[in-house]
Every structure is written in structure tokens, then in C-alpha cells.
Amino acid sequence: MVEKLDVSAVASELQVSLGLFVRGLRQAPVQGELTLPEVSALSRLERAGPGTTSDLARAEQITPQAMGVTLAGLERRGLVERRPDPADGRRVVMSVSKAGRRALRNRRSARAEQLATALVAGGFTRADLETLMAAAPLIQRLGESL
């Protein structure tokens, strides 16, 4: 008979290992001009579509003022575009521009190269790599359900 998995133990192990992974990614320098808050705002706009400063601030759990500063910097560099809200012309919505999408692609490519280098340097076996590849969709699904 198969033992029942302790979901709390799985959650605890994932919290530790994914926390270490995320910290490592954040601390590894990436060429480019995007700050972490800028990447976060651009990524959210790319995933969720156009949004107001308040909506983005709420989603990122920061103040609207802080999000406004981030978006202003992105807008000055042409990475986001400002438009009237089609549902309420008094409001303004922000969306990712073509240049913003390109900046995100470039950053993701640089991160993928860093990860590939770490996989080689870490001595991961073919079986390890296959396990990581199989786990990736599960980790994504877990992230989407949070």
C-alpha cells in the first residue's frame, strides 16, 4: 500500500527550495536596464493586459505612488503606453509597448542563459534535467494557483 503524502511537508520543502531558487535569480546580475519593480510591472501588464496604476499597485502589493514612479520611468523609456480607459474615459490604463515586450524577451533570454550555465556548472545529470523539465509545468501550475 502506498503511503499518503504529507502535503504540509511537500509545501515546506517547496517553500525552502523555491525560495532559494528565486533569491538566486534575483541576486544574479542581468545585463539590461530594467529594475526588479519594472520587470514585475511589465510582466504583470503582459500577462493580465492593460491596467490602471491602482490595479497594478494592488496586485503587486505596493502603494499607488510607488507604482506611479515605476510606470513613469517605463513610460519615459517607451516601454509602456498610456491610454484612456475604454470603459471610463476619466481613468488611464497602461499597457506594454512593443519596446517593452522586446525588453522582457531580452531579459528572459539572459535569465535562460544564466540558468543553462548554472545547470552545466552544477553537474546536473541527464536524469536530473529530465526531472526538472517534467516538474516545470507543475511548478507553473502551483504558481498560478497561489
Secondary structure by P-SEA (a helix, b strand, c coil): ccccccaaaaaaaaaaaaaaaaaaaaaccccccccaaaaaaaaaaaacccccaaaaaaaacccaaaaaaaaaaaaaaccbbbbcccccccbbbbbbcaaaaaaaaaaaaaaaaaaaaaaaaacccaaaaaaaaaaaaaaaaaaaac
